[in-house]
C-alpha cells in the first residue's frame, strides 16, 4: 500500500468512482453484499492511478493463488454460508454439512455466480493491523486525516458510482453489512425518502433486528455485521438469514453457477447480460 506520489483530490475521486476496492463477482447476480471496506486488498495504489472499468471476480486461478490464506477470511466464509443456505432453500434441498465450504471454495464471487461483493469505501480500513492510517498515507493530503478521505467518498464520485451501478444492474437484494453504517448505506444508494420497515430474524431464541427498504424492485437489507459480539456469526443465524434471502430468489438466480472462469488471476469479467463498463454505466 505504500505509495511514491502525492495524488490530487481529483485523481483520487476519479479512481474511487470505479470498481476499485470491490471483491467483485457477478454484478448481474441477484444478490449483492455491501460492506464498509475491502478485504483482501487487490488493487494498485501507485502512479498513475487507473480507475477499474470492469469488476473483479474470484476465478479458479485466484483461488489457487490464494488457497493458503483463504481459510483466514472469515467474513467471506460467512457470506458463503448464507448463499449456500439460500441456494439449498431455493432448490428444495437439505443443507449439507459441507455445502458452505464447497460454495466458498468454488462458487463465491465467481464470474457467473449468484452474488456480487462491493464496499462503501475503496481502501481497506486496516492496512496491515499495525501501521496507523496517518502514517500509511503520509503526504496524501486528500486522505489524511481519515475523515477527509471518508468525506471525499461520500460527497464525491464514489457514492454516486455505487448508486449508478445499483440502478443499472438492479439486483434483487442488496445485503448491507453493519447497522452502524446505516446512514452511509442510505446515502450511497440514494435511499433518502424510502420507507424503512424493521423486521426480526429469529431462529430459535436468537433475535437480530433488520431494516428493510424496497425501491424499484430491489430490496436493501441492513443487517448486523458478520464479526463482533452482536454479529451474524453463528451457523444458526447465517443459515436462517440465507433462508430468508431465498424468499426473494428463484431457481434462475443460481442457474449459471459452475462456470468459475478464466485463466487470469482475480479476473475481469466481460460479456454479461449488460455491459459492466464504466462508460455505459456513467452515461
Secondary structure, DSSP 8 states (H G I E B T S, - for coil): ---SS---HHHHHHHHSSSTT--EE-TTSSEEEEESS-SS-----SSS-----S-B---HHHHHHTTTTGGG-HHHHHHHHHHHHHHHHHHT----TTHHHHHHHHTTT-TTSSEEEEESSSS-S-SSSSS-HHHHTTT-TTTSSHHHHHHHHHHSHHHHHHHHHHHHH--SEEEEE-GGGHHHHHHHTT-TT--EEEEEE-STT--EEEEEEEETTEEEEEE--SSSTTSS-SHHHHHHHHHHHHTT--GGGGTTTT----SSSS-B----SS---HHHH--
